[in-house]
Amino acid sequence: MNQLQPNGAVSNSDAVPTMPSDFTDLLDEEINLAGGEFQEDEAFHGAVGRTMYDTPASKDNTVTILLPAEEIRRVPSQSLVRIKSRPLDKGGDGRQYIAAVVEGPFAEPDGLRADAPLVVTTTVRGATFTPRYHGRVQVEILGEEIDNKLVPPRFRPLPNSPVVVIDETETAERLRLLGDVTIGLAVGYESVPVSFSTERKDVLPRHTGILGTTGGGKSTTVSGLIGKLGTSGVAVVIFDTEGEYTQMMQATDDAGMLAALAQRGLEPQGVKNVGLYHLVGRATTNAQHPDRRQFCLKYENLSPYAVMEILNFNDAQQERFLKAYDIARRLMRDPKINPFSKEDEEKVFELDEMEEGYPRLTLQMMYELVRICADTVEGAENFDYLRVKAFRDNLPQIRSVIKEAQLPKVISSWRKVQGSLSRLLRLKIFDTPQATTPDYKAMTKPGRVTVIDLSDTDSPQINNLVISEILRGLHLQQDENYQASEKGESMRKVVVVIEEAHEFLSKERIKQMPVLHQQIERIAKRGRKRWLGLMFVTQLPQHLPDEVLGLINNYVLHKIADINVISRLKRSLGSVDEGLWNRLPNLAPGQAIISFAGMTRPLLVAIDPTPCRLRMIE
């Protein structure tokens, strides 16, 4: 207490006493009696945080980690950490775990709720109030580490266990992100490329789905993968329904893409060794391409049951079509009409008409036989319309076979079948002399990229015919390639990209054409054993049936806002954590959730910009 002295001076009767001269010696003695100075456990050296106690809201296989404020930036989303329980002699269990950050990092004030009145009031009033704070992250346990190997966890990390951040090199190894084809960079890291290996049979031949809304970056992803797959020696065939990829052999000149490439340290360049096919009589969006070829379809490769589906025949019309088809099979065995080679005889012996048609049977032949049958039922005698020379030369014999067949008598159904085949003929895409079928052997050469330009067909039915026919041809060629590899040749790897997959494999299409899609499903299942992988690309994944989603093992998910679609995908992709699902509706263009068969866990990835030119489609 301060007191006034007679001389006017102020004295302090409560002044702090002077510290004894031997205080430090006494303090050292007390420290020694307590066991010496505090020494941090060696397990905590380099730790960025510690595990938290569990709460009633805790979930299995997840743990909360608390971090000092200065360590928050070292533990970004998706990073891997190592949790080291204390040794047995320190009250722990000595176990070690690898975990991934699935939520956070979040900053929380020490000793206060983030929405405490003191914090809220000072903030909204414009005052500066920044209490000390700490970080919090939620991690998912990937496994227990035993002898440097990751095994399924049997226990949980104990509270107050030290947490160490795993460096980027080990992270890439742990997440199995290494390979010769890079998709992009993992979000949350400075430079962790997300890649896959074209040598692994559990990755490349497995089918891939690239899904997302328009503008999400699917075309960038597809074109970038095509170029990198080709460089790695994989043959790529892409069905281009919009003509978007017909100029990819040239380097990009898009200003935004050039800036993104420069930021990533990549150079603009075109895709090498690109061939272009377009349907006979149809235009292409790159008529100046030096390696451009027209192709036609072979009617003999179409299953008669697929033809009936495509033409939407009712029961009566199917009966007449199959009756005419039986007559065609009989006539095609007649040496006067169709001299068979030994190879043709072998094909007929092994013929599966659910997969293909009769050898050498053309659409013109089938149309003329149906018309002769219809005219016979109607009693007509004029057959001047015949263009097939073998039919004109052997007309009496053909009419005799037809009369023996006991044709159904209702003429209207015959004329309906005739009219439908006539419409197919007018397309002029079958059996044309000025074009041949695609060269499947050349298309499957290592590093070859083939663009099938379907931009001028204006018909999903024609596109479906083309896709199914070329898929069948590639599958047969891969069977040959596989047999050759067993004799010592290098195995050819092929990836087929189907743009606008919802047009080809929608629920409605499958209902209308079950035989055609059963063929595709068989090719998809068998192709995985022959290094033939399919890549389905669509902005309308809600139209893909569960049967198709069941075939897909690898996913690239761009922005998807439809909650019903996300719910369906969750049932197919159980490995994606809830934090990533919550991000999916708000992904920026060029971002995607990647889930490949070879990866330890899915990741959010910034997709590499494409170095090649794309025709921007509005």
KEVEXVO-412623 format. One record per residue (C-alpha): y, x, z; residue in one letter. Coordinates in steps of 0.25 Angstrom, whole numbers, padded with zeros to 4 digits, always signed. Example, Ala and Ser with C-alpha at 12.3 -4.5 7.8 and 13.67 -1.06 7.14 Angstrom:
<nodes>
-0018+0049+0031A
-0004+0055+0029S
</nodes>
This chain:
<nodes>
+0000+0000+0000M
+0014+0006-0004N
+0023+0008+0008Q
+0039+0012+0008L
+0042+0024+0017Q
+0055+0027+0024P
+0059+0037+0014N
+0057+0026+0003G
+0044+0032-0002A
+0032+0024-0005V
+0019+0027+0001S
+0005+0022-0004N
-0004+0020+0008S
-0015+0015-0001D
-0016+0028-0010A
-0029+0032-0016V
-0035+0043-0007P
-0037+0056-0013T
-0052+0059-0019M
-0060+0068-0010P
-0061+0082-0016S
-0076+0081-0015D
-0077+0068-0023F
-0083+0074-0036T
-0094+0081-0027D
-0097+0068-0020L
-0098+0061-0034L
-0108+0072-0040D
-0116+0071-0027E
-0117+0055-0029E
-0121+0057-0044I
-0132+0067-0040N
-0137+0058-0029L
-0138+0046-0040A
-0146+0055-0049G
-0135+0062-0057G
-0125+0057-0068E
-0129+0045-0077F
-0137+0050-0089Q
-0139+0040-0100E
-0153+0038-0104D
-0157+0046-0116E
-0162+0033-0123A
-0147+0028-0123F
-0142+0041-0130H
-0136+0036-0143G
-0138+0021-0140A
-0128+0011-0145V
-0132+0000-0136G
-0142-0006-0127R
-0151-0018-0127T
-0146-0031-0119M
-0154-0040-0110Y
-0160-0052-0116D
-0154-0066-0114T
-0159-0080-0115P
-0154-0080-0129A
-0162-0067-0133S
-0172-0068-0145K
-0185-0061-0147D
-0184-0048-0155N
-0169-0047-0153T
-0161-0039-0143V
-0147-0038-0139T
-0140-0024-0139I
-0127-0021-0133L
-0118-0010-0138L
-0105-0003-0133P
-0093-0006-0142A
-0093+0007-0148E
-0107+0006-0153E
-0106-0008-0160I
-0103-0002-0174R
-0116+0006-0173R
-0125-0006-0173V
-0121-0015-0185P
-0129-0027-0190S
-0143-0024-0195Q
-0143-0010-0189S
-0156-0005-0182L
-0156+0000-0168V
-0167+0007-0159R
-0169+0001-0145I
-0175+0011-0135K
-0180+0005-0122S
-0179+0014-0110R
-0191+0023-0107P
-0201+0019-0098L
-0196+0028-0087D
-0182+0021-0088K
-0187+0007-0086G
-0189+0004-0101G
-0201+0003-0110D
-0199+0014-0120G
-0199+0005-0132R
-0191+0007-0144Q
-0186-0004-0154Y
-0179-0005-0168I
-0170-0017-0169A
-0160-0022-0180A
-0146-0028-0177V
-0147-0043-0181V
-0134-0048-0174E
-0121-0041-0171G
-0115-0031-0167P
-0106-0040-0159F
-0095-0036-0150A
-0094-0042-0136E
-0084-0040-0125P
-0089-0034-0112D
-0090-0044-0101G
-0084-0055-0109L
-0089-0065-0118R
-0082-0063-0132A
-0077-0078-0131D
-0072-0076-0117A
-0058-0083-0114P
-0051-0070-0111L
-0056-0064-0125V
-0053-0076-0133V
-0039-0079-0127T
-0034-0065-0128T
-0039-0064-0143T
-0033-0077-0147V
-0019-0074-0140R
-0018-0061-0148G
-0020-0052-0136A
-0028-0039-0137T
-0040-0040-0128F
-0052-0031-0131T
-0062-0030-0120P
-0073-0020-0120R
-0084-0025-0128Y
-0098-0021-0133H
-0108-0024-0144G
-0120-0033-0146R
-0131-0034-0156V
-0143-0041-0158Q
-0155-0034-0163V
-0169-0038-0169E
-0180-0029-0164I
-0187-0024-0177L
-0199-0017-0170G
-0203-0007-0159E
-0202+0008-0163E
-0215+0015-0160I
-0218+0029-0165D
-0206+0027-0175N
-0213+0014-0180K
-0208+0000-0179L
-0218-0010-0173V
-0216-0024-0170P
-0209-0025-0156P
-0217-0030-0144R
-0206-0030-0134F
-0191-0031-0133R
-0181-0019-0130P
-0178-0018-0115L
-0163-0021-0111P
-0154-0010-0110N
-0161-0002-0120S
-0153+0008-0129P
-0151+0005-0143V
-0149+0016-0154V
-0144+0013-0168V
-0154+0018-0179I
-0147+0026-0190D
-0147+0021-0205E
-0158+0031-0210T
-0168+0026-0200E
-0163+0011-0202T
-0166+0012-0216A
-0180+0017-0213E
-0183+0007-0202R
-0178-0005-0211L
-0186+0001-0223R
-0173+0001-0232L
-0177+0013-0240L
-0181+0012-0255G
-0177+0015-0269D
-0169+0002-0272V
-0157+0000-0263T
-0152-0015-0261I
-0139-0011-0253G
-0134-0007-0240L
-0138-0013-0226A
-0126-0020-0220V
-0122-0014-0206G
-0125+0000-0210Y
-0117+0011-0217E
-0127+0015-0227S
-0141+0009-0226V
-0147+0006-0240P
-0157-0006-0241V
-0167-0002-0251S
-0182-0005-0255F
-0192+0003-0262S
-0198-0001-0275T
-0211+0007-0272E
-0215-0003-0260R
-0224-0014-0265K
-0220-0023-0253D
-0205-0023-0258V
-0203-0023-0273L
-0214-0032-0278P
-0211-0042-0268R
-0202-0053-0273H
-0187-0053-0269T
-0177-0064-0268G
-0162-0062-0270I
-0155-0074-0265L
-0141-0078-0262G
-0129-0087-0267T
-0121-0084-0279T
-0112-0072-0277G
-0120-0066-0266G
-0124-0054-0274G
-0137-0057-0280K
-0134-0051-0294S
-0129-0038-0288T
-0142-0037-0279T
-0151-0040-0291V
-0144-0031-0301S
-0143-0020-0291G
-0158-0021-0288L
-0162-0021-0303I
-0155-0008-0306G
-0161-0001-0293K
-0175-0007-0296L
-0174-0002-0310G
-0170+0012-0306T
-0182+0012-0296S
-0191+0010-0308G
-0193-0005-0306V
-0194-0014-0318A
-0184-0026-0316V
-0184-0039-0324V
-0173-0049-0321I
-0172-0063-0326F
-0157-0065-0328D
-0154-0080-0329T
-0138-0077-0330E
-0138-0065-0338G
-0131-0058-0326E
-0139-0045-0327Y
-0139-0042-0342T
-0128-0031-0341Q
-0134-0024-0329M
-0137-0012-0337M
-0122-0009-0337Q
-0114-0004-0325A
-0106-0014-0317T
-0091-0015-0320D
-0088-0025-0309D
-0076-0020-0300A
-0082-0026-0287G
-0096-0020-0290M
-0090-0006-0294L
-0082-0006-0280A
-0095-0010-0273A
-0103+0001-0280L
-0093+0012-0277A
-0093+0008-0262Q
-0108+0009-0262R
-0108+0022-0269G
-0115+0017-0282L
-0112+0018-0296E
-0111+0007-0306P
-0122+0008-0316Q
-0131-0001-0325G
-0146-0004-0324V
-0154+0005-0333K
-0166+0001-0342N
-0162-0014-0344V
-0168-0023-0354G
-0163-0037-0358L
-0172-0049-0362Y
-0167-0062-0367H
-0174-0074-0372L
-0175-0076-0387V
-0164-0084-0393G
-0156-0083-0380R
-0143-0075-0378A
-0142-0063-0368T
-0129-0060-0360T
-0130-0045-0364N
-0133-0045-0379A
-0129-0031-0380Q
-0140-0025-0371H
-0147-0014-0379P
-0161-0018-0373D
-0161-0033-0376R
-0173-0041-0381R
-0176-0056-0383Q
-0189-0062-0378F
-0197-0074-0380C
-0207-0082-0372L
-0222-0083-0376K
-0227-0097-0375Y
-0241-0092-0373E
-0237-0086-0360N
-0233-0100-0354L
-0244-0107-0346S
-0246-0121-0352P
-0244-0127-0338Y
-0230-0120-0337A
-0226-0125-0350V
-0229-0139-0346M
-0220-0137-0333E
-0209-0131-0341I
-0209-0143-0351L
-0210-0153-0339N
-0222-0160-0345F
-0227-0173-0339N
-0242-0176-0337D
-0244-0182-0351A
-0236-0171-0358Q
-0244-0160-0350Q
-0257-0167-0355E
-0253-0166-0370R
-0247-0152-0368F
-0260-0147-0362L
-0268-0154-0373K
-0260-0147-0384A
-0262-0134-0376Y
-0277-0135-0376D
-0277-0137-0391I
-0268-0125-0392A
-0278-0116-0384R
-0290-0121-0393R
-0282-0118-0406L
-0277-0104-0401M
-0292-0100-0400R
-0294-0104-0415D
-0294-0090-0423P
-0287-0097-0435K
-0275-0102-0427I
-0274-0090-0417N
-0283-0078-0418P
-0286-0073-0404F
-0286-0058-0401S
-0295-0052-0390K
-0283-0051-0381E
-0280-0066-0383D
-0295-0070-0380E
-0294-0062-0367E
-0280-0069-0363K
-0287-0083-0366V
-0299-0079-0357F
-0290-0076-0345E
-0279-0086-0348L
-0273-0093-0336D
-0265-0105-0342E
-0257-0107-0329M
-0251-0093-0332E
-0250-0092-0347E
-0252-0099-0360G
-0262-0097-0371Y
-0261-0084-0379P
-0253-0085-0392R
-0250-0099-0390L
-0235-0101-0394T
-0225-0112-0391L
-0225-0116-0406Q
-0240-0118-0406M
-0240-0126-0394M
-0228-0135-0399Y
-0235-0137-0413E
-0249-0141-0406L
-0242-0151-0397V
-0235-0157-0409R
-0247-0157-0418I
-0254-0165-0406C
-0242-0175-0405A
-0243-0177-0420D
-0258-0179-0420T
-0256-0190-0409V
-0245-0196-0417E
-0253-0196-0430G
-0243-0187-0437A
-0249-0178-0449E
-0237-0169-0452N
-0238-0155-0446F
-0228-0148-0454D
-0220-0143-0442Y
-0231-0132-0438L
-0225-0118-0438R
-0237-0111-0432V
-0245-0106-0444K
-0258-0106-0438A
-0256-0121-0435F
-0252-0124-0449R
-0264-0117-0455D
-0274-0124-0445N
-0268-0137-0444L
-0281-0145-0447P
-0288-0138-0437Q
-0277-0139-0426I
-0277-0154-0429R
-0292-0155-0427S
-0291-0148-0413V
-0280-0158-0409I
-0288-0170-0413K
-0300-0166-0405E
-0291-0164-0393A
-0289-0179-0390Q
-0274-0179-0388L
-0267-0188-0379P
-0261-0199-0387K
-0247-0202-0381V
-0237-0196-0391I
-0225-0195-0382S
-0231-0185-0373S
-0235-0176-0385W
-0221-0177-0390R
-0215-0173-0377K
-0223-0161-0376V
-0220-0157-0390Q
-0205-0159-0388G
-0205-0150-0375S
-0212-0139-0383L
-0202-0141-0394S
-0191-0138-0384R
-0198-0125-0380L
-0199-0121-0394L
-0184-0124-0397R
-0181-0113-0386L
-0186-0103-0395K
-0190-0094-0384I
-0205-0094-0386F
-0214-0085-0395D
-0202-0081-0404T
-0204-0070-0414P
-0190-0064-0412Q
-0193-0061-0398A
-0205-0056-0389T
-0209-0057-0375T
-0203-0047-0365P
-0209-0033-0364D
-0215-0034-0350Y
-0220-0020-0351K
-0206-0014-0354A
-0200-0023-0343M
-0209-0018-0332T
-0206-0003-0335K
-0200+0004-0323P
-0185+0003-0322G
-0184-0007-0333R
-0174-0019-0330V
-0176-0031-0339T
-0166-0043-0339V
-0171-0056-0344I
-0158-0063-0349D
-0160-0078-0347L
-0145-0082-0347S
-0145-0089-0360D
-0157-0098-0358T
-0150-0110-0350D
-0163-0115-0346S
-0171-0113-0332P
-0184-0117-0339Q
-0183-0106-0350I
-0179-0096-0339N
-0191-0100-0331N
-0200-0098-0343L
-0194-0084-0346V
-0195-0080-0331I
-0210-0085-0330S
-0214-0079-0343E
-0208-0065-0340I
-0213-0065-0326L
-0227-0068-0331R
-0225-0056-0341G
-0220-0046-0331L
-0232-0050-0322H
-0242-0048-0332L
-0236-0034-0336Q
-0235-0030-0321Q
-0250-0033-0321D
-0252-0023-0332E
-0243-0013-0325N
-0251-0015-0312Y
-0264-0012-0319Q
-0258+0000-0326A
-0253+0005-0312S
-0267+0005-0307E
-0271+0015-0319K
-0260+0025-0314G
-0247+0019-0321E
-0235+0017-0312S
-0233+0003-0307M
-0222-0004-0313R
-0213-0012-0303K
-0206-0025-0308V
-0195-0034-0302V
-0192-0047-0308V
-0178-0053-0305V
-0177-0068-0307I
-0163-0073-0306E
-0160-0087-0303E
-0173-0088-0297A
-0170-0102-0292H
-0171-0107-0306E
-0185-0101-0308F
-0191-0104-0295L
-0184-0116-0289S
-0192-0127-0282K
-0189-0136-0293E
-0194-0126-0304R
-0207-0124-0297I
-0209-0139-0296K
-0207-0141-0311Q
-0215-0128-0315M
-0225-0125-0304P
-0235-0118-0314V
-0224-0109-0319L
-0219-0105-0305H
-0234-0103-0300Q
-0235-0093-0311Q
-0222-0086-0305I
-0228-0087-0291E
-0240-0080-0296R
-0232-0069-0303I
-0224-0067-0290A
-0236-0066-0281K
-0244-0057-0291R
-0232-0048-0295G
-0230-0043-0281R
-0243-0035-0283K
-0239-0030-0296R
-0225-0025-0293W
-0218-0037-0299L
-0207-0042-0290G
-0199-0054-0292L
-0184-0055-0288M
-0179-0069-0286F
-0163-0071-0287V
-0157-0084-0284T
-0144-0090-0278Q
-0152-0103-0275L
-0163-0098-0266P
-0164-0113-0260Q
-0171-0116-0274H
-0182-0106-0272L
-0195-0112-0266P
-0202-0107-0254D
-0213-0102-0264E
-0203-0092-0270V
-0197-0088-0257L
-0211-0085-0252G
-0213-0075-0264L
-0200-0067-0260I
-0202-0055-0250N
-0188-0048-0252N
-0175-0055-0251Y
-0160-0052-0254V
-0152-0063-0248L
-0138-0064-0252H
-0128-0074-0247K
-0135-0088-0245I
-0127-0099-0238A
-0137-0110-0239D
-0143-0112-0225I
-0155-0119-0230N
-0158-0107-0240V
-0156-0098-0228I
-0166-0106-0220S
-0177-0106-0231R
-0175-0091-0232L
-0176-0089-0217K
-0190-0094-0218R
-0194-0084-0229S
-0186-0072-0223L
-0190-0072-0208G
-0186-0057-0207S
-0171-0060-0209V
-0164-0061-0195D
-0155-0072-0192E
-0142-0063-0192G
-0145-0060-0207L
-0147-0075-0210W
-0134-0078-0204N
-0127-0069-0213R
-0133-0074-0226L
-0124-0085-0228P
-0112-0076-0227N
-0116-0063-0235L
-0106-0056-0243A
-0109-0054-0258P
-0118-0042-0259G
-0124-0044-0246Q
-0138-0048-0244A
-0149-0049-0234I
-0161-0040-0239I
-0175-0043-0234S
-0185-0035-0242F
-0200-0033-0239A
-0199-0018-0236G
-0187-0020-0226M
-0189-0020-0211T
-0179-0031-0210R
-0169-0039-0218P
-0155-0033-0219L
-0141-0037-0224L
-0137-0028-0236V
-0125-0025-0244A
-0131-0025-0258I
-0128-0014-0267D
-0118-0017-0278P
-0124-0018-0292T
-0120-0006-0301P
-0124-0014-0314C
-0116-0025-0322R
-0119-0039-0320L
-0114-0051-0328R
-0106-0059-0318M
-0111-0073-0319I
-0101-0084-0314E
</nodes>
